[in-house]
Amino acid sequence: TDITGNPTGTFTGNENAVQLGWNKTLSNKWSGGMGLRYLGASYGFYHYAGLSAQLGFFYNDTAKNTTFAAVLDQAGVMLGAAGNVRESIPANLQIAYSKKLEHLPLRFQIGAQHLTRWNLRYYDPADPYYNPVTQTLGSTEPEPVKNYTFDKVFRHFTFGAELNLSKN
C-alpha cells in the first residue's frame, strides 16, 4: 500500500538459514564448538545472502562448582545484497561465569554480551532532538552534555541468582 492506504501490488518474502555445527570435549573440564551459518532472505525483488560463524568454549569445574563460557557469535560477511548495499553482520562476543555456593543452595551468575560494540543505547530517529550526524540527543537550547557512561556499561551485563531447593 502507499501512504494513503491504496493497494499498489503484492510481493512475497522469506528468510532461511542453514547451519552446520561441531563440538568436542577437549578435557574433563573443557569443551568447545564451532558453527557455520548461511543466511538468506528475499523480500519482493530484494535479495540478501551472508555467511556467519560461531565459536565457543565452555569450562566446568564440578569440584569447585564453577562454570565459565565464552562465545563469539555472528562473525560474518554479506555475500550479496540488493542494490549492492552491503550491511555488516555485527559480531557478538559474550562471556559468562557462574559459581554455586558450597553450603547454600544458591548459584550466582554474571554475563556480558555485545563486547565488540560499546554503545547499545537506542536513539529514536523520529525524536525531534535526535542528531543523526552525531547520533546523540540534542536540542536547539544549549544543554549539558550527557555521556551516559554508567548506562552504556550496564547494558552489556546480566546478573542472576538461582535458588535450588533440592538436596545441596
Secondary structure, DSSP 8 states (H G I E B T S, - for coil): --TTS-------EEEEEEEEEEEEE-SSSEEEEEEEEEEEEEETTEEEEEEEEEEEEEEEETTTTEEEEEEEEEEEEEEE-GGG----B--EEEEEEEEE-SSSSEEEEEEE--TT-S------TTSTTEETTTTEE--SS-------HHHHHHTTEEEEEEE--S--
